[in-house]
Amino acid sequence: MFEWKAEYSVGIGSIDGQHQNLFASARELYQAMNAGQGKAALARILDRLVQYTVVHFAQEERLMEECGYPDLQKHRQEHEALTKKVLAFQADYEYGRVAMSVQVLQFLRGWLEHHIQAEDKAYAPYLKATAAV
């Protein structure tokens, strides 16, 4: 589960590398949960996800902006929704709602299956065609 496969690639090395890191975080949480250590791993993974959203989304949006990607605003809204969800998970954790590893794992699965597979793959051909990458 949460293993990177070539079919997930958007064909842009820097973006694929960042996506692979997201897969690794999801895999780490899954493995920790299977070992009964989900609670212990959750804070570290949530911190990593907050940083990921800042760095990764900024890079994607910069590339889309540079090449005039027509659906940038829609994509930016998706990023904002994902960021809000990650921050809400982090706040819940900090307020003591620690029994939420399964929710975070389900969220990550949806992120990987929908956002990367649909939304990110939609912009990749445009960026490559306009030589923004």
N, C-alpha and C positions, 0 to 999 in steps of 0.2 A: 504494500500500500504506500502511496505517495512516492513512487519511484519515477524519476525523470525518464522520459522516452523521447525519441526523436520527433514523434508526432506532436509534441508540445512546443517544439521550436517555432519561433516567429522568424527565424533566419537573420536575426540581428544579434551578433555575438554578445555585446554588453547587456542587452535586455535578456537574452537567454540565460546568461550567467546569473543575473539577479533573480530570474524566475527559478533557476535551480536552487538558489539559496532559500527561496520561499518553500520549495518542495522539501528541502532539508529540515527546515523548522517544523513543518507539518509532520514529517517522518519522526523527528525527535520527540515531539509531543505524543504521537501515537505509540512509540516504543516505550516512553516513560509511563504512559497509562497502562500498557500491557504488563509492565513490571511493578505496577502499584505505586509509581512515583509521579503520577500526573500533577498532583498538587505542588510538589517540589519543583518541577520543571516549568510550571505555568508562568511564574513571575518572569523568569529569564526569557521565555519565548515571547511573552507579551511585550517586554522591553525591546526585544529584537524586531518585532512586528511594527512597533511605533517608529523605530528608526528606518525600517524598510520602507514604510509608506512615505516618509519624508524624502528619502534619497531616490527611490525608484520612481515614484510618481513625478517628481520634479524632472528627472531625466526624460521620461517618456513625453511629458508635456512640452518640454523644451524642444525635443526633436520634432514633435507634431507642429509646434508653433513655427519653427524654422522653415518647414516645408509648406506651410499653409494648409495643413490637414483640415478638410472641411467639417469633420465631426469632432473637432477638438473640444468644443464646449460640452457636448454630450459625454465624451470620455472623461473630461475633467469632473463632471458631476458624479460619474461613477466612482472616480477616485475619492471625491469628497465623502461619498456614502460609505465606502470601504474604510476610510480613515476614521470617520465618526464611530463606526462599529468597533474598530480596534481600540480606540480611546475609551469607549464605553465598557468594553471588556476589561481594560486595564483599571478603570475606576471601580468597577464591580469587585475586582480582585482586591484592590487596595481597601475597599470598605468591608472586606471580610467574606465576600461571597466566593469562597474558594472552590466550591463543588461545581465548577463550570468547565472543566477540561473537555467534556464531551461537546458542549456548545461551541467552544473555540475550534475544536477539531472539525465539526460539521461546517462551521463558517469557512474554515480554510479549504475544505473540500469544494464548497460552492465557489469560492474565489478561484481556485485552480481550474475547476471545470467550466465555469461560465466566463469569468473575466478574461483569463488568459486564452482559453480556447476560442472564444467568440470575439470579444472586444479587441484584444491585443492583436489577434491574427488579422483583424479587419484593417488595422492601420499599417501593418508591416509592408504589404505590397506597395502602398502609396509612398511610404518613406523610401523604400528601395528604388522605386521608379523615379523619384525626384532627387536621388543621390544625397539625401540628408544623412545617410549613414554610410 
